[in-house]
Every structure is written in C-alpha cells, then in structure tokens.
Amino acid sequence: MTKNTFLLFLFACIGLYFIGGVMVPLMDIDATQYASISREMLERNSFLQIFDLGKDYLDKPPMLFWLSALSMKIFGIYHWAYRIPSLLFLGLALYATFKFTQLYYNTQTARLATIILASCQAFFLIAHDVRTDTMLVGWVMLSIWLLAKWTEGKNSKDFFLAVFTIAGGMMTKGPIALVIPVLCFVPHWVSQKNWAYFYKPIYLLGILLLGILLIPMSWGLYQQFDLQPGKLINNIPIESGLRFYYWTQSFGRYTGENYYHEMSHFTFLLENMLWSFLPWIFVFLWAIVHKAKTIIKEGFFTPNAEHISFFGFVFTYLILSRSQAQLPHYIFVVFPLAAILTAAHWDKILWRNASIHKLVRFFYGFHLFIFTILIIALVVIAFVPFGSIGIATIILGLLILLILIKLLLAKSLLGQKWFYMSVVLMLGVNIIMNSHFYPNLLKYQWGNTLVKVVEEKKWDKDKIVLYRIPNSNAFHFYGQHVFTTITDSTKLKVGDLVITDSTNFTFLKKDFPKSEVVFQSARFHVTMLTLTFLNPTTRNQELIPFGVVALK
C-alpha cells in the first residue's frame, strides 16, 4: 500500500467519523447520559463529585466527563462538542496502532493494521455513539505501544508515559486499563524469557506515580460516598465509593457483587464481533487460529516473535467473556490488537502472494458474497425505511459502486484488491448510515425532537414535568436543563406541562378536567430496531404515542 493510498483511506475514515459526529444526534441511553452528566458537571462547576440529573452518580469514572465538559466550555453545549475529545482519542488509538505495528513488523503491515482498525464498523459506530469505550481504546493502545517501546528501547521516559496513559484509562473506565497491558506483556516476557522484567525497581516508582495521578478521582469518590455512607445507587446502599470503583464495578462482575447481570455466555462478545469487526472478522479468525497453530508448532519460547497482540486479545477476551455482565462494546478496547493480528496475517499470506491457494479463493469468494449482501442491504436502507436519500448521497453511492466494480475487475493481486474493496465498501456503508439512516432514525427518539418544540413554543422549562414516560437523557442534554421527573400523580399541580404517554391522558383529565393536550407525537426506542419498525407500512405498530398536557 502506497503512502498516498494509506493517507487517502485514513482521512476518508476520519472524515466520516466527524460527519457522524456532527450530523447524528446523540443516542439514548449511554451517550446521552454521559453528555448530560458532562453538561451538568459544567453547570454545577463540580468536577470531583459527579451528579446525574441532580442525583449522586457512581458508575463510570470521570475522565470522559472532565474532557467533554472542558470541550463544551470552549465550544458550547453541542453534541459535536461533547464528542470531540473522544474523537481525538480514536485518532490516538490509530496512531498508537501504527507505531506499535511498525515497531515489531514493518511500515506496510502498520498501514494495513491502521486502516483495518479505522474501517471496522465498531469505530464508525463509537465515533458518534460516544461512550467511555471510545476514549478507553485510545488510552489502552497508547499504553501498550509505550510499554512496547520501553521494552525494546529501555527508555524510562516511555515507561512513565505509559503509566500516565494507564492512569488516564483507569479514570476513564476503571482497572481494566491496567489489566489489559499486564495481560499483553506478562506472557510476552515469559515467552521471550525476559525474566528481568518481573523484578525492575522502576515499577515501584510507576506504582507511586499511578497512585498520585489517581488522587483527584479518588478524593472525589471519598468525599461524595465514603464520608457519607449509605447513599443509594440502584437502590443499593453504598458504604465506600473507593471500594465500588476499585473492586465492585470491575471484579464484582465475577464475584456477583456487581448490580448488573446480563449477557453472560462465553460466545456473546464473539457473536457481536460478527458485525462490529466487519469486514475483517473472518480473516481475523483465520489469523488468530493460524497464530495459535504457529505458537504451538514453533514452541511457546520464541524470542523473536511478537506475541503481545495475540496474548493481549485472547486473555482479555477470556476474562471479559466470564463476566456476569457483558455488552457488545466491551471487546472494542482490544480491536487494535485484533487489527494488528489481521494485518500481519494479511501481509504475510495475502498481500504479495501471486499463487492463490484454494483456502484463499474460498475466503475471497465468501467475502464477495458478504459484500453483495451488504450492498443489497445498503440499497434497501437508502430507499425504504425513511424515503430516498438525497441526490448528493446517491451520486456518492454510485461512485462507490463504480470503484468497487473497477477493483473487482482489476488485474492486481487478489489480496490487494480484496483489501481495497473491503475499505471502500465500509466507507460506502457508513456514508449512508451517517448522513441518512441515523439522522432519520433519531427523529423517533422523543427527547431530542421534543426539545425543538419546547424552544419553538418558548415553554417555561421549570414547569415541564416528565410523568410515567421512559426518561430520555437527550431531552435534558439538548434542553440544557434538568427537567423534573414525577411518578406520584398527587405531586402534579396546575400550571405543569406534563410529558407522558397517551395512555395517561385520561387519568390526568380526571384530576385536572380543564387540562389541554398541547402537543402529540410518537416515540420509539431507537436502539431496539425491529423489522416491523423499519417497514414504513407497519411502523405505526411499534410507535408509542405520547404528548404534552398543560394542567389547568
């Protein structure tokens, strides 16, 4: 891959991240909650004690909130301002992936790994659906690269920079940011018989520095919870915020102490990689099996081999898959390692190889089938669920299709045109998704759509009440206000503007006979897509009517 081709693909992917960051509204639940917390942090000027809609918050560490609040202080309360810090960390993840791969392989493999990571579906998704994982992947990959650089170059500056990035990761999503580098390097040092790395005095200074860097977050937790024990989080009394953060939130997922229990079967994360690591997932599976067979064949103790990416991914997966609470994005943090494994395999087996093995032809034919399915699905998405896409997007889509056909018919090496087709197709998919599908889908998320009505009608935000309707943090974020939520009808009063599902209209009329419905619409839980909803002719079956009632 030439430098110009590499930069073209890289900037195309990054450009699409920013298009999604600007055009796609924030999606309930997590992204809007974190954006709302960041806005509230800025409004309260409370950076060590964290609140969510006026209530004590104890779930995720504060780094995402700190940086997003700072960004919104500079640029204003906009969803793109909330996303900017996380987008920068996606860029850092790509940079660290390139530098790490270049350290152990070559520039060609580094370019392949970076583009594989940049063009996987997960990265396009978390560029706009920003959660803590978006920022975490940058911190973790930076720490892995810096530790690798320290291991190879013995420069203590790299070690201390790695400790700094580990601390940043821990203040983004917890101890997992420390666990992953350990899982990467301990087996790698063992395989290279570098026993000296287990007894270095510099580790004591590293632990001291890590402790110092974690003081602001730890002090905030201590003030908010340890000094005020018994506060209820998820209806569970919290005696120590420090224990919750350093133990319960992460290791409690294995001991059963954690509140969350969902999706705990072993293959859950792998099943979700079938879409999140598209279009590279099947070559990655081929690569990781091939790497495992190579280690077995050549022996575990192979001093010149790079095992960091293999062990880092495998052991992280094994640990995450045994958790009693899993979500698809948990595995995204080690996608840089998956990209490195895939790129090393691609460069060795596919990129320069003119003789095509039957297995390679099978994989190529299988991917052409997948590409065909994706193109058909893309056409359907572009024209069916929300009407036709705009003329500019149609022109871009046709251009993408022509490029794909040209690549398919090209006489270049199969591995090269296969790679280029994969990247171009993912760019085409996400042009449609970011400019057409997501913006139209999120019109059915009631929070961000109702805020526009509130602004147009100039309603008094202090009089707006949410009553027996699922909360939408998008409403609080875009409304730049913490709206009151009431579950007890006796607390409602004349003058309130009540947002509620239409099933409650009749009951409100009984208590407030002169009440008037001043706005009506329909909502849908946009993260729970169904074919019934995507079909315009049956969509009404999935929509839930709601409205605003002025109590009189």
N, C-alpha and C positions, 0 to 999 in steps of 0.2 A: 504494500500500500504506500503510495507516494505521500509526501508531507502535505501537498495541496489537497489530495483526496481526503486524507485524515482530518485536516482542518475544516474542510467543507462539511463533512458529516458531523463533526463535533459541534460546529457552530449552528448547524441546522437543528440538531437535537436541543442545544441550549436555547436557541431561539424559540423553539416550540414550548420549552419549559416556561419561558417568560410570557408567551402568548396565552398559555393556560393560566398563568399567574395573574394576568390582567383581565382576561375575558370570562373566566369561570368563577362564579360566586362561591363562597365557602360552603362546604357541605356539612350538615349535621351528621354525626354528633360530635366527634372528637375535634375536628378542625375548628368548628365554630366555638366550641367550648374553650379551647386554648386561646383563640383570638379574643374572645370575650374576657377571659382572665387577664390577658395582656393589657387590654384596654382599661379594665378595672384597676389593674396594678398602677397604670399611669395616672388614672383619675384620682386614686386614693393616695398616690405617692408612697405606696407601701411595697417595698421591694424584697423584704426579708420575710414578712408574714403575708401569706397569699390567701386571696378570697375569690370565691366563685359565686357571683350573684349575691354578694353580701354575706355568704356563709364561709366558714373555715374550709380551706381546701387542703387535702392531703392525698395525693395520688402520684402525680409526676413531679420531679424536681424542677427548679425554677429557671434553668438556663434558657429554654425556649421563650418563656415569658419575659425574662430580662431583655433579651436581644430584640424580641418583637416589640416590646413596649418602647425600647430605645428607637427602633426604626419608625414607629408610629409617632413618636415625639418629634422626629426630624421631618417626616413626610406627611403626617396627618393620619386620621383614622380611616384607612382604606384597606381592603383585603390584600391588595398587592404589597402594601407597606408591611403588613403582618408577615407576608411570605418571603420578603427579600432576604432576611438573614438565613433562612433555611435553604433558599436557592443558592446562596453563596456557599453553603456547606455541601450542597450537591456538587458544585464546582470543585471544591476542595477534595471531595471523595474521588472525583475523576482524575484530578491532578496526582493525588497520592497513589492511585491505582497505576497510573502511567509510570511514575517514578519507581514504585516497588517492582513492577514487572521489568522495567529497564535494568534494575539492579541485578536481577537474577537471570534474565533471559537476554533479550535484545530489543532494539527500538521497534522493529517490525511487530514483535509479539506485544510490546507495550501499546502500540497503536491499536492493534486488534482488541486487546483487553479493554481499553478505554472506550472504544466505540461499541463493543458488546454491552458494556455496563450502561453507557449513555442511551442506548437504543432499546434496552429491555423495557417491557411495559410497566414494570414497577416504578422505574424512575420517572416516566411520563406522568404516572398517577400521583406519586408523592410530591411532585413539583407543585401541584395545585391543592391536593388533599393533604395539607401540611399537618403532620403530627410530630411527635418527638423523634420518630424513627428517621425522618428526613434529615434532621440535624445530627442525629446519632451516627449515621453511616459515615458522615464526614469526619467526626471526631475519631471514631474507631479506626478507619482506614489510615488516617494521619498517624495515629499511634503505632499501627502495625508497620507502616513504612519507616517511621523514625527509629523504631526499635530494630528493624532490619538493617537500617543504615548504621546504627550504633554497633550492632553485632559484627558487621562487615568492616567498619572503619575505625571502631574503638574510640570515637569522639564522644566525650562525656556530654557535650552540649546537646547532641542528638538524644541522649538518654533523658536529660532533664526536660527537653522539649516534649518528648514522648509522655513523661509524667504529667506535664501541663495539659496535653490533649486527653489523657486518661481522666484527669480531674474534670475537664470540660465535659467529657462523655458521661461521667458519673453524675454531674449536675444537670445532665440532660435526660437520662433515663435510668440511672442507678448503677449498681455494682456490675451489671453486665458489661459495661465499658472497660472494666478491669479484667473480668473473667475471660473475655474473648482473646485479648493479647496473650494471656497466660496459656490458653488452650492452643494458640498458634505456636508459641516459641518453646514451651517446655518439651513437647515431643520432638520438635525440630532439633533442639540442642542435644537431646538424648540420641537421636538418630545420627548426629554428627560427632557424638562422643565429646561434646564440648562441656565437660563436667565443671570447668572453672566458672561457667555462667550461673551455677547454682550457689556460689559462695562469694559473690562480689560485695565488698564493703559499700559500694556506691548505692546498693539497694536501701541501706539504712537512711542515706540522705534522700533517696527517692521517696521513701515512706514518710519522712518528715515533711518534705515539700508537698506531697499529696495531702497530708493532714492539714497543712497551713492553707492550701488552696480551697479545701472543703469547709473552712471555718465559717465564711459568711452564710452558706446554706445551712450548716449545722446549727449555727447560733439562731437563725430564724426559726428552725424547727423546734429548738429548745424553748425559745420564748413563747411560741404560739401553742405548743402542746405539752411539753414536759413540765413547764411551770404552771400549766392549767390542765391537769389531768382530768380525764372523764368526758372530754368533748366527744360528741357522737359524729362519726363518719360512717355513712352507710348503715346507720342505726347500731354501730358497734362502738363502745366506749374506747377511746384511745388514751392509754396511760403514758406513752412515750412516742413522740414523733420521730426521734432519732432511731429507736428500735424498729419502728414501722418502715422507715426509709432504708436502713442498712440491713434489715433482715426480712421482715414480714412481706414487703412488697415483692421481693425477688425470691428469696429462699423459701418463703412461706407458701409459694406455689407448689412446692414439693412436700412440705410438711403438713399441708392442709390448713395452715393458719390464715392464708390469704382469703379475702372475701370472694374472689372470683373463681368460678369453676365452670369452664366451658371448653368445648372442642379439644378434648384431652387425648385423642387417639394418636398413635405413633405416626401415621402417614398423613396427618392433616396438613402439615406445612408443605410436604412434598406434593400433595394433591393441588394445593394452591399455587405452587411453582409452575404448574402446567399452563397457567395463564400469566402469572406475574413475571416469569422469566422468558416469556415468548420474545423473539422467535428462536431463542438459543437453547431452550430447555433440553431438547432431545440430544443435541450434540454435547451439552454439559453432562448428561447422564452417561453418555458414551465415554466422555473424557474422564469422569471420576472413576468409572469401572476400570478403564484402561490404566489409570494412575495406580489404583489399588493392586491390580494384577502385576504392574511393574515393580511396585514395592515388595510384593511377595516373591516375585521371581528374582530380583536383584538383591533382596535382603533389606531388612529394616535399616541397617547401619550403612548408608550410602553417603559418604561425606560431601560429595559434590552436587547432590540433588537438592532441589528446592521442595521441601515438604510443608512449608508454612501454610500455603493456601489449602492444601489437602487436609491436613490435620485441623486447621482452624475452622474450615467449613464442616467437616464431619463431626468433630467433637461438639461444636456449637449446636449443630442440628440435633445430636443425640441428647444434649441437655435440654434444649428448648422443647423437644418432642415429648419429654417426660413430664413437662409442666402440666398442672391441673387446669391451667387457663392459657389457651393459645388463640391468637388471631393471625390472619394471613400475613400481616406486615411485620410480624416478629422476626421472620427469617431474612428480611430485606437487609439487615445490618451486615450480613456476610455475603451479599451479592457481589461485592468487589472481588472476593476470593473465588466465587463461582465463575466470574468473568475471566479471571486470570487462568484458572484451570481450563476453561473452554478455549481461550486464546492460545495457550501453549499447545493444546491438542490440535487445534485448527492449523496452527503454523507448521507443526510437525507432520501431520497426516494429510491435510487437505490443500494448504495454500500453494505449495510449489510442486506438488505431485502430479505429474502428467499421466502416469499409469493409474487407471481407475479400478479399484478393487470392487468386487460385487457388493460388499457391505456398504461401501461409499455410494455406489449407484442407488442402492436401496434407500439409504438415508436421504439422498438428494431427491429421489422420486417421491418419497414420503413428505418431504418439505414442500415440494411443488404442490402436492395435494392440499397440505395445510394452507399454503399461500392462496390457492384457489378458493378454499372455504372462507378465508379472511376477506378476500376481495368481494365475494358474493355477499358476505355479512356486511361489509362496508357500504356496498351499494344500497342494501336494504336500509341500513341505518341512515344513510344520506337522504333517502327519499320517502321512507314510510312513517316512522314514529311521529315526527314533528314537521312534516311537509318537506318540500325540496330545499336543498342547500342553495346558497347564493351563487350567482354566476361566477364570481371570483374563485370560490372554492371548487366549483365544477371544473373550471379551467385548470386549477392546480391538480385536481384529481385525475383529469385526463393526461396531464403532463407526467404525473407519477406512473400512470398505467403505460404510457409510451416508453418511459425509461425502463420499466420492468420488462416489457416486450423486447426492447433493444438488448438488455442484458441477457435475457433468456436465449436470444439468437446469436449472441456474440460468440466468437471462436476462442475466447480466453480460457484459461484453465478453469475447470469446473469449480474447484474450491473457492476461487476468487469471485466468479460471477454469482455463485451461491451466497457468499458473504454480502456482496453489494446489493443483491436483490432483497436479502433479509432486512438490511438497514433501510433501503428505500421504501419497502412495504410498511415498516413500522412508522416511518415519517408520514406516509400517506394516511395510515390508520389514525394517527393522533392529530393530524391536521383537521380531519373530520370531527373527531371526538372533542377537541378543544375549542374549535370555532363554531360547531353546530350542535353536537349532541348534548354535551354537558350544560351549555348555557340555556338550552331549551328545556332540558330535564329539570333544572333547578328553578324554573318558573313554578313548579308544583311544590316547592318547599315553602311552606307558608310564612316563615319568619322573614326572609329577605324580600318577598313580594309584598307582604303587608306593610313593611316599613315605608315603601313608596307611597302607599295610600295614606298612612299617618302623616307623612310630610306634605303631601298634596292638600289634605284636608286640614292641616295645621291643628291636629288634635293635641290636647294637653297630655303630655306623656305621663305626668304624675297621676292622672285619672284613669290610665289604661291598666286593666287587670286581666291576667290570664286565669281562666277558671275551667278546670276539668278539660284541658286540652294538652296533649303532649308538649312539653317545653321545646322551644326552638331557640338555641343559643344564637342562631343567626339573627333573630329578632332583637335580642339585647345588643349584639355587636353592631349591626347596621343601624339600629336605632340610637346607638351611643347612649344607652340608658339602661339601668337595672329596673326592669318592669316588675311590678308586684305580682306574685302568684298566690292565689287563694283556692283552697279546697273546701272550705266551710262556707256554705251559701249565706249563713247568718252574718258573715262579716262583709258581705256586699252592701253597698249603700247607694242612695240616689246620687246621680252625677257620675257614677263609674261608667267607663266604656269597657265592656266585658268581652274579651275574646274567648270564644268557646265553640265546641262542635254544635251543629244544628240540632242534635238530639236534646240539647239542654235549653233550647229556646222556649219551649212550652213551660218548663218549670220556672224559668225566670219571669215569664209573663204572669204566672200565678202570684208570685211575690211582689212583682212590680208591674201592675196591669197597664200602665201607660208607657211601658218600655217600647222602644223602637229599634228594629234591626236596621243599622245604618250602612252595613256592608256585608256582602256574602260572596263566598268563593269556595274552592275545593282544594284539598291538600292530599299529598301522597308522601310516604316515607321513601325518599329517593334512593336510599342505599339498599332497598329491598325490592329490586326490579323483578317484575313478572312479565310473562308474555302477554297476559291479559292487559296489563298497563301499556306495554309498548305498541299494542294494536290499537290504533285510534278508534276503531269501531266498537271496541269492548272496554275502552279505558274508563268510562264512567262507572263500571262495576267496581273498580279499585279506588276511585276517588272518594274522599270523605268530606262531606260538606261542612263548612264552618263559617263563622261570621262574627261581626262585632255588634253588640247590643248596647244601646245607650239606655241606662236605667233611669226611669222617671217616676 
